[in-house]
Structure formats: structure tokens, C-alpha cells
Amino acid sequence: MDEALSGLDEDSANRLNQLIMRYPGTVIDIEHRLDEKMRRRFNKIIEVSKVTAQVSYEG
């Protein structure tokens, strides 16, 4: 959703993100920047590192 929301102002992006997160099915969100507030919204997080090509799984 990061690219889809990048052109929106912060308030609009947050409102749209909240709407998407209320979707009752599975949501896959790819973020370039994931702050702690955003991190708490997810029950599972998979991090992929370009530098090490390692994957870590949280949740």
C-alpha cells in the first residue's frame, strides 16, 4: 500500500490505511518505512533485507 498511498496527504493516507486494515480478509502490505505505530497494527510481520537477503518472521 505504500506506493498507492505515497501521493496522498498524511491524513488521507491514514484514513485509507485504517479502512484497508478493517477488511475482514487477509491483507498483505508492503512498506518501505514501518514505524512503531504502524508495526503495532499488524499481527504478523515478515521482513526482507536487500543487503543480507535474509528473511525474518515475527508473529
C-alpha atoms as one frame of an Amber mdcrd trajectory, in Angstrom:
protein
   0.000   0.000   0.000   2.991   2.262   0.435   3.201   3.207  -3.243  -0.567
   3.622  -3.511  -0.620   5.988  -0.529   2.592   7.890  -1.298   0.847  10.641
  -3.283  -1.763  11.343  -0.592  -1.524  13.789   2.263  -0.841  12.164   5.651
  -4.446  12.420   6.937  -5.949  10.867   3.789  -3.315   8.111   3.740  -4.004
   7.269   7.393  -7.769   7.143   6.845  -7.413   4.916   3.795  -4.954   2.678
   5.633  -7.391   2.285   8.546 -10.165   1.345   6.124  -7.974  -1.293   4.488
  -6.883  -2.688   7.866 -10.543  -3.218   8.842 -11.004  -5.508   5.832 -12.062
  -8.899   7.266  -9.786 -10.945   4.996  -6.037 -11.246   4.700  -4.168  -8.025
   3.957  -0.647  -8.086   2.553   1.004  -4.701   2.970   4.452  -3.872   1.606
   6.067  -0.902   3.330   9.391   0.804   2.743   9.229   2.539   6.113   7.465
   0.883   9.044   7.377   2.953  12.211   6.401   1.519  15.610   2.831   2.874
  15.443   2.273   1.159  12.098   4.042  -2.025  13.255   1.516  -2.442  16.104
  -1.346  -2.641  13.585  -0.158  -5.985  12.229  -0.366  -9.415  13.839   2.403
 -10.860  11.632   5.416  -9.150  10.046   7.846 -10.575   7.514  10.978  -8.509
   6.934  13.108  -8.969   3.836  16.551  -7.377   3.785  18.147  -6.461   0.453
  21.594  -6.325   1.995  21.664  -9.794   3.547  18.911 -11.471   1.522  17.656
 -12.926   4.799  14.053 -13.116   5.888  12.889 -12.748   9.484   9.398 -13.579
  10.663   7.590 -12.010  13.600   4.294 -13.374  14.894
